[in-house]
Amino acid sequence: MEIKCREEGNEVLVIDVAGDLDARSAGDLKLTLNEKIEGGKVWILVNLSEVPYMDSAGLGVLVSGLKNTNRQNGDLRLWGLQPDVRNIFELTRLNKVFQIFEDEGAALASF
């Protein structure tokens, strides 16, 4: 899995994730999220457009990131869910918990 961070606009940090987000790789994303949130970045957009597969470990990291940003009056939003990943969010009803967008422009405009 590959993780890249970039700033968009004044407040929003975009985290681009590529590769499977599973038990093997979720720890890397968790470390990145925790580091950025502790550093004051509480408006986070996670780009999942290059993530073909996600398991419960990946979901757990995203839920944890959402809770941590919300605790600091921020938010963690998602965009670019591939069909298999979208199905996981729908089955777990996490699509009702996260704000999920089809494209980055709409997601950034939502902040």
C-alpha positions as a Markdown table, in Angstrom:
| # | Residue | x | y | z |
|---|---|---|---|---|
| 1 | Met | 0.0 | 0.0 | 0.0 |
| 2 | Glu | 1.1 | 3.5 | -0.7 |
| 3 | Ile | 0.1 | 6.6 | 1.2 |
| 4 | Lys | 0.7 | 10.2 | 0.0 |
| 5 | Cys | -0.5 | 13.4 | 1.8 |
| 6 | Arg | -1.1 | 16.8 | 0.2 |
| 7 | Glu | -2.6 | 20.0 | 1.4 |
| 8 | Glu | -5.6 | 21.4 | -0.5 |
| 9 | Gly | -6.8 | 24.9 | 0.3 |
| 10 | Asn | -6.4 | 26.4 | 3.7 |
| 11 | Glu | -7.5 | 23.6 | 6.0 |
| 12 | Val | -8.0 | 20.3 | 4.1 |
| 13 | Leu | -5.4 | 17.5 | 4.1 |
| 14 | Val | -5.9 | 15.0 | 1.3 |
| 15 | Ile | -4.6 | 11.5 | 2.0 |
| 16 | Asp | -4.2 | 9.4 | -1.2 |
| 17 | Val | -4.2 | 5.7 | -0.6 |
| 18 | Ala | -3.3 | 3.1 | -3.2 |
| 19 | Gly | -3.4 | -0.7 | -2.8 |
| 20 | Asp | -5.3 | -3.0 | -0.6 |
| 21 | Leu | -6.3 | -1.6 | 2.8 |
| 22 | Asp | -6.3 | -4.7 | 5.0 |
| 23 | Ala | -4.9 | -6.2 | 8.2 |
| 24 | Arg | -1.4 | -6.1 | 6.7 |
| 25 | Ser | -1.4 | -2.5 | 5.7 |
| 26 | Ala | -4.0 | -0.7 | 7.9 |
| 27 | Gly | -1.4 | 0.1 | 10.6 |
| 28 | Asp | 0.5 | 2.3 | 8.1 |
| 29 | Leu | -2.6 | 4.4 | 7.5 |
| 30 | Lys | -3.4 | 4.5 | 11.2 |
| 31 | Leu | 0.0 | 5.9 | 12.0 |
| 32 | Thr | -0.3 | 8.5 | 9.2 |
| 33 | Leu | -3.8 | 9.6 | 10.4 |
| 34 | Asn | -2.8 | 9.8 | 14.1 |
| 35 | Glu | 0.3 | 11.8 | 13.3 |
| 36 | Lys | -1.6 | 14.3 | 11.1 |
| 37 | Ile | -4.5 | 14.7 | 13.6 |
| 38 | Glu | -2.1 | 15.1 | 16.5 |
| 39 | Gly | -0.3 | 17.7 | 14.4 |
| 40 | Gly | -3.5 | 19.7 | 14.1 |
| 41 | Lys | -4.9 | 18.5 | 10.8 |
| 42 | Val | -8.6 | 17.8 | 11.6 |
| 43 | Trp | -10.2 | 18.3 | 8.2 |
| 44 | Ile | -9.1 | 15.2 | 6.3 |
| 45 | Leu | -10.2 | 13.8 | 2.9 |
| 46 | Val | -9.2 | 10.2 | 2.2 |
| 47 | Asn | -9.0 | 9.3 | -1.5 |
| 48 | Leu | -9.8 | 5.6 | -1.9 |
| 49 | Ser | -10.1 | 5.6 | -5.7 |
| 50 | Glu | -7.0 | 3.4 | -5.9 |
| 51 | Val | -8.1 | 0.9 | -3.2 |
| 52 | Pro | -9.5 | -2.2 | -4.8 |
| 53 | Tyr | -10.0 | -4.1 | -1.5 |
| 54 | Met | -10.7 | -3.3 | 2.1 |
| 55 | Asp | -11.3 | -5.5 | 5.1 |
| 56 | Ser | -12.5 | -4.8 | 8.7 |
| 57 | Ala | -9.1 | -3.6 | 9.7 |
| 58 | Gly | -9.2 | -0.9 | 7.1 |
| 59 | Leu | -12.7 | 0.1 | 8.1 |
| 60 | Gly | -11.6 | 0.3 | 11.7 |
| 61 | Val | -8.8 | 2.7 | 10.9 |
| 62 | Leu | -11.2 | 5.0 | 9.1 |
| 63 | Val | -13.7 | 4.9 | 11.9 |
| 64 | Ser | -11.0 | 5.7 | 14.4 |
| 65 | Gly | -9.8 | 8.6 | 12.2 |
| 66 | Leu | -13.4 | 9.9 | 12.0 |
| 67 | Lys | -13.8 | 9.7 | 15.8 |
| 68 | Asn | -10.5 | 11.5 | 16.4 |
| 69 | Thr | -11.2 | 14.3 | 13.9 |
| 70 | Asn | -14.8 | 14.8 | 15.3 |
| 71 | Arg | -13.4 | 15.0 | 18.8 |
| 72 | Gln | -11.4 | 18.1 | 17.7 |
| 73 | Asn | -14.4 | 19.6 | 15.8 |
| 74 | Gly | -13.1 | 18.4 | 12.5 |
| 75 | Asp | -14.2 | 15.7 | 10.0 |
| 76 | Leu | -12.9 | 12.8 | 7.9 |
| 77 | Arg | -14.6 | 12.4 | 4.6 |
| 78 | Leu | -14.1 | 9.9 | 1.8 |
| 79 | Trp | -14.2 | 9.9 | -2.0 |
| 80 | Gly | -13.6 | 7.5 | -4.9 |
| 81 | Leu | -14.9 | 4.2 | -3.4 |
| 82 | Gln | -14.6 | 1.4 | -5.9 |
| 83 | Pro | -17.6 | -1.0 | -6.2 |
| 84 | Asp | -16.3 | -3.7 | -3.9 |
| 85 | Val | -15.2 | -1.1 | -1.2 |
| 86 | Arg | -18.6 | 0.7 | -1.6 |
| 87 | Asn | -20.4 | -2.6 | -1.0 |
| 88 | Ile | -18.5 | -3.1 | 2.3 |
| 89 | Phe | -19.6 | 0.4 | 3.4 |
| 90 | Glu | -23.2 | -0.3 | 2.5 |
| 91 | Leu | -23.2 | -3.7 | 4.2 |
| 92 | Thr | -21.8 | -2.3 | 7.4 |
| 93 | Arg | -24.0 | 0.8 | 7.1 |
| 94 | Leu | -20.9 | 3.0 | 7.4 |
| 95 | Asn | -22.1 | 4.8 | 4.3 |
| 96 | Lys | -24.6 | 6.5 | 6.7 |
| 97 | Val | -21.7 | 7.5 | 9.1 |
| 98 | Phe | -19.2 | 8.9 | 6.6 |
| 99 | Gln | -19.7 | 11.6 | 4.1 |
| 100 | Ile | -18.8 | 9.9 | 0.8 |
| 101 | Phe | -18.3 | 11.6 | -2.5 |
| 102 | Glu | -17.9 | 10.5 | -6.1 |
| 103 | Asp | -15.2 | 13.0 | -7.0 |
| 104 | Glu | -12.5 | 15.1 | -5.3 |
| 105 | Gly | -13.9 | 18.4 | -6.4 |
| 106 | Ala | -17.3 | 17.9 | -4.7 |
| 107 | Ala | -15.6 | 16.5 | -1.6 |
| 108 | Leu | -13.3 | 19.4 | -1.2 |
| 109 | Ala | -16.2 | 21.9 | -1.8 |
| 110 | Ser | -18.1 | 20.2 | 1.1 |
| 111 | Phe | -15.6 | 21.4 | 3.7 |
